[in-house]
Amino acid sequence: MQEQNYNPKFVITAVEASADLLGAELIKTLKEQYPYANFYGVGGQRMINEGLQPWYHLDDFSVMGFTDVLKKYFVLKNKIRSLINKTLQINPDIYIGIDSPDLNFRIYHHLKESGISTVQYVSPQLWAWRKSRIHYVKKYIDMVLCLFPFEVDFYTSHNVKSLCIGHPGASKYKNKHQAKQSNNSSFRRITVFPGSRSQEIKLNLPFACDALNLIQKKIDIRVIFLAYSEKNLNQIIELLGQMSLDFEYAYQINEDFNSLKDSALSIATSGTVTLELALLGEPAIVIYKVSKLNYFIYKLFGVTQLKFYALPNILLNKEIYREYIGHHDQVSALGEGLMNMLLNENIHKFNSAREALLEILDIDRSRIINDVIKDMME
């Protein structure tokens, strides 16, 4: 097979902002090996810019938690059925589902029964909860591409094919670390990442703002809210307009974390952004507010028993970033945590964590991905 003249078909699904970044990198990598390849599926603007022919935009699948899924169940069910049918119709060489196991695990078995090769890119957290799903993985997924080494250990123990390809942030940010400048202004700047999904923003933005109102009474602060997309930004602006805020603020779409240079610390909704901040050596506090019903459901599945939730803490097995997770009122505690960080900065702790994470995650991703896909297509 002459790869330069071969035009394979790939279907790729990415329904999160972080998955869109991974998908764009994946398409770019595959185009280097297969310049005439065709890419179909679900993604955001980054993947579309790289050449994805979208059947749906990632926002069409935007949901958070069990209650949101229930509300949109029939709409999502129809879209998933359509996605399956479109995939079967074009009969791709490989189907690659990025993250979002609750979506992709409704698809893989239909494809395997038709002889289509399947790849799960980003391991579901089976090592943390719903471990019984490993039986589904063994039966219907040909390869799991893991971002973290400990995930490969888990799959190896269950005789599932997997490889660690590291995290893209490791190579992206390893040369972008900037030492913090001493603060000479009369105020402290704080950056807030409210999340990438509508329900996340709805719950976590007010949580952060209530705590920021508390510390404004003691320290003069300036706050910048960073959004992942125009849609996120519009929601943030609307919510901020409904709140009574005692501090000065601005907002913008995140442009590769460039605005962090003058920031004393960040408040980050738990997710990929926490690892990116850690790879930049940025001081931060992690939050994740959920509804009481979702918390109850998570408790049933054992999620609330996890030692840590933020990726840097999980990878290093210690609390680098303080976490405020759950449905209960933690505004006062978050305010105290922010004050403590502002008054007692320990930059060395975050720099040390950065170096440790880079050592774990800085891997030649493109080579591994190309070798895996080539082997699967032969």
LUMLO-614278 format. One record per residue (C-alpha): x negated, y negated, z; residue in one letter. Coordinates in steps of 0.02 Angstrom, whole numbers, padded with zeros to 5 digits, always signed. Each point is the difference from the previous one (the first is absolute). Example, Ala and Ser with C-alpha at 12.3 -4.5 7.8 and 13.67 -1.06 7.14 Angstrom:
<atoms>
-00615+00225+00390a/-00069-00172-00033s/
</atoms>
This chain:
<atoms>
+00000+00000+00000m/-00073-00168-00050q/+00053-00115+00142e/-00032-00159-00098q/+00128+00051-00131n/+00121+00089+00114y/+00160-00088+00053n/+00064+00086+00157p/+00158-00056+00088k/+00004-00041+00185f/+00151-00040+00107v/-00047-00100+00155i/+00116-00059+00138t/-00044-00137+00124a/+00137-00083+00102v/-00104-00097+00127e/-00111-00153-00022a/-00151+00099+00062s/+00041+00143-00120a/+00010-00125-00144d/-00181-00048+00036l/-00053+00182+00001l/+00100+00033-00158g/-00081-00144-00093a/-00172+00064+00047e/+00050+00176-00050l/+00062-00053-00172i/-00158-00101-00029k/-00106+00151+00048t/+00096+00121-00112l/-00009-00119-00148k/-00189+00009+00009e/+00008+00186-00032q/+00158+00002-00109y/+00010-00167-00095p/+00155+00057-00095y/+00096+00063+00149a/+00180-00053+00031n/+00063-00044+00174f/+00182+00003+00054y/+00094-00008+00163g/+00029-00121+00144v/-00114-00139+00058g/-00027-00184+00028g/-00079-00139-00098q/-00178+00059+00030r/+00035+00170-00079m/+00099-00080-00141i/-00147-00116-00035n/-00112+00155-00017e/+00116+00080-00126g/+00142+00087+00092l/+00160+00014-00102q/+00123-00021+00145p/+00162+00096+00012w/+00033-00091+00164y/-00084-00137+00102h/-00061+00048+00173l/+00125-00122+00077d/+00140+00111-00065d/-00051+00130+00131f/-00037-00120+00143s/+00069+00072+00161v/-00060+00009+00181m/+00047+00132+00127g/+00140+00127+00006f/+00142-00124+00018t/-00049-00098-00156d/-00011+00163-00098v/+00175+00049+00056l/+00072-00167-00057k/-00076+00019-00173k/+00013+00189-00013y/+00106+00018-00155f/-00089-00138-00096v/-00169+00078+00040l/+00063+00175-00040k/+00052-00055-00175n/-00166-00085-00032k/-00097+00153+00057i/+00104+00111-00113r/-00034-00118-00144s/-00186+00001+00039l/-00002+00190+00000i/+00093+00010-00165n/-00113-00128-00084k/-00153+00095+00060t/+00065+00167-00062l/+00046-00078-00167q/-00175-00065-00039i/-00085+00154+00079n/-00157-00088+00064p/-00168+00085+00024d/+00001-00049+00184i/+00123-00082+00121y/-00087-00104+00134i/+00101-00059+00149g/-00086-00135+00100i/+00042+00002+00186d/+00190-00003+00037s/+00025+00187+00034p/+00184-00026+00037d/+00021-00048-00183l/-00126+00117-00081n/+00050+00155+00099f/+00170-00015-00084r/-00085+00010-00170i/-00146+00122+00002y/+00098+00163+00002h/+00102-00049-00153h/-00162-00032-00095l/-00094+00155+00057k/+00144+00109-00058e/-00028-00075-00173s/-00188+00029+00004g/-00053-00181+00029i/-00158-00023+00105s/+00024-00103+00158t/-00114-00109+00106v/+00041-00085+00165q/-00111-00154+00014y/-00011-00054+00183v/+00038+00137+00122s/+00165-00005+00093p/-00031-00003+00187q/+00037+00184+00023l/-00140+00009+00128w/+00105-00119+00108a/+00180+00055-00026w/+00113+00114-00105r/-00140+00127-00016k/+00122+00128-00071s/-00008-00094-00165r/-00169+00080-00030i/+00095+00150-00071h/+00076-00114-00133y/-00172-00071-00041v/-00075+00174-00022k/+00138+00051-00119k/+00027-00153-00109y/-00153-00114+00006i/-00158+00049-00095d/-00117-00126+00081m/+00004-00124+00144v/-00117-00149-00015l/-00035-00061+00176c/-00065-00169+00052l/-00074+00063+00164f/-00116+00147+00041p/+00100+00068+00148f/+00148+00029-00118e/-00103+00119-00107v/-00042+00100+00156d/+00187+00019+00032f/+00038+00061-00177y/-00150+00116-00003t/+00066+00086+00156s/+00162+00034-00097h/-00084+00056-00162n/+00061-00151-00100v/-00110-00077-00135k/-00053-00175+00051s/-00142-00123-00019l/-00049-00157+00093c/-00023-00147-00118i/-00023-00135+00132g/+00094-00163+00008h/-00013-00133-00138p/-00021-00136+00129g/-00169+00072+00050a/-00080-00037-00167s/+00103-00156-00029k/-00041-00088+00164y/-00171+00066+00048k/-00086-00152-00075n/+00135-00127+00048k/-00027-00011+00186h/-00027-00179+00061q/-00061-00041+00173a/+00123-00107+00098k/-00048-00180+00021q/+00003-00080+00172s/+00163-00091+00031n/-00025-00188+00009n/+00180-00054-00031s/+00129-00045+00131s/+00114+00144-00051f/-00015+00185-00039r/+00060+00075-00164r/+00097+00164+00000i/+00048+00104-00152t/+00158+00106-00003v/+00034+00148-00115f/+00187+00034+00026p/+00007+00155-00111g/+00035+00049-00179s/+00178+00063+00015r/+00156-00102+00031s/+00051+00088+00160q/-00177-00008+00068e/-00004-00187-00025i/+00174-00022+00073k/-00052+00085+00163l/-00184-00046+00018n/-00002-00182-00053l/+00113-00059+00144p/-00098+00110+00121f/-00163-00084-00049a/+00076-00174+00000c/+00075+00017+00174d/-00172+00047+00068a/-00082-00143-00094l/+00124-00122+00076n/-00058+00059+00171l/-00185-00028-00031i/+00030-00169-00083q/+00049-00060+00175k/-00179+00036+00057k/-00108-00016-00157i/+00029-00107-00154d/+00013+00119-00147i/+00026-00007-00188r/+00078+00153-00083v/-00005+00063-00178i/+00120+00137-00057f/-00064+00110-00140l/+00119+00090-00119a/-00035+00144-00119y/+00114-00062-00139s/+00111-00143-00055e/+00151+00096+00064k/-00081+00023+00171n/-00048-00184+00004l/+00178-00056-00036n/+00065+00108+00142q/-00133-00068+00119i/+00044-00179-00045i/+00185+00033+00028e/-00028+00082+00170l/-00119-00136+00059l/+00132-00129-00043g/+00122+00087+00117q/-00117+00000+00150m/-00050-00135+00123s/-00189-00007-00007l/-00112-00104+00114d/-00157+00016-00105f/-00055-00064-00170e/-00001+00128-00137y/-00027+00033-00185a/+00032+00150-00113y/-00068+00073-00159q/-00023+00161-00097i/-00154+00094+00061n/-00144-00023-00122e/-00125+00132+00051d/-00010-00064+00180f/-00089-00160-00052n/+00096-00102+00128s/-00073+00099+00146l/-00164-00096-00001k/+00060-00129+00126d/+00118+00116+00095s/-00037+00042+00182a/+00103+00159-00009l/+00144+00085-00090s/+00165+00078+00048i/+00027+00148-00117a/+00153+00109-00023t/-00063+00179+00011s/-00047+00073-00169g/-00141-00004-00127t/-00037-00183+00040v/-00068+00050+00171t/-00135+00106-00081l/-00041-00137-00125e/-00021-00124+00142l/-00112+00124+00091a/-00107+00023-00156l/-00022-00188-00002l/-00046-00004+00184g/+00148-00112+00040e/+00067-00017+00178p/+00184+00049+00003a/+00147+00063+00101i/+00118+00130-00073v/+00189-00007+00016i/+00144+00107-00062y/+00176-00040+00055k/+00134+00129-00041v/+00186+00013+00035s/+00061+00100+00150k/+00079+00130-00113l/-00159+00025-00103n/-00103+00010+00160y/+00116+00135+00066f/-00018+00100-00162i/-00189-00021+00001y/+00001+00063+00180k/+00093+00157-00053l/-00137+00037-00126f/-00139-00032+00126g/-00068-00157-00085v/+00011-00100+00161t/-00122+00122+00082q/-00145-00047-00112l/-00154-00068+00089k/-00025-00138-00130f/+00097-00071-00148y/-00121-00122-00083a/-00114+00085-00126l/-00165-00072+00068p/+00044+00065+00173n/+00047+00172-00068i/-00159+00015-00103l/-00116-00053+00141l/+00106+00081+00137n/-00003-00153+00110k/+00098-00161+00019e/-00094-00126-00104i/+00161-00093-00039y/+00127-00020+00139r/+00170+00067-00051e/+00175-00063+00040y/+00115+00132-00073i/+00183+00044+00029g/+00175-00072+00021h/-00014-00074+00175h/-00036-00182+00042d/-00188-00028-00003q/-00004-00187-00037v/-00081-00047+00166s/-00127+00141-00014a/-00045-00049-00178l/-00019-00181+00053g/-00117+00051+00141e/-00100+00110-00119g/-00020-00143-00123l/-00054-00120+00137m/-00128+00124+00064n/-00074+00021-00174m/-00006-00187-00032l/-00087-00036+00165l/-00112+00154+00007n/-00054+00038-00177e/-00105+00158-00023n/-00052-00011-00182i/-00133+00135+00025h/+00134+00132+00032k/+00081-00032-00169f/-00165-00008-00093n/-00052+00167+00075s/+00166+00078-00049a/-00022-00066-00177r/-00170+00084-00019e/+00066+00165+00068a/+00149-00001-00119l/-00107-00041-00151l/-00111+00149+00039e/+00154+00113+00001i/+00097-00069-00148l/-00123-00068-00129d/+00008+00142-00128i/-00020+00007-00190d/+00187+00006-00032r/+00000-00017-00189s/-00116+00148-00026r/+00102+00114+00113i/+00166-00051-00078i/-00064+00025-00177n/-00074+00170+00042d/+00162+00057+00084v/+00111-00055-00144i/-00118+00074-00130k/-00001+00168+00089d/+00190+00000+00013m/+00021-00037-00186m/-00118+00135-00061e/
</atoms>
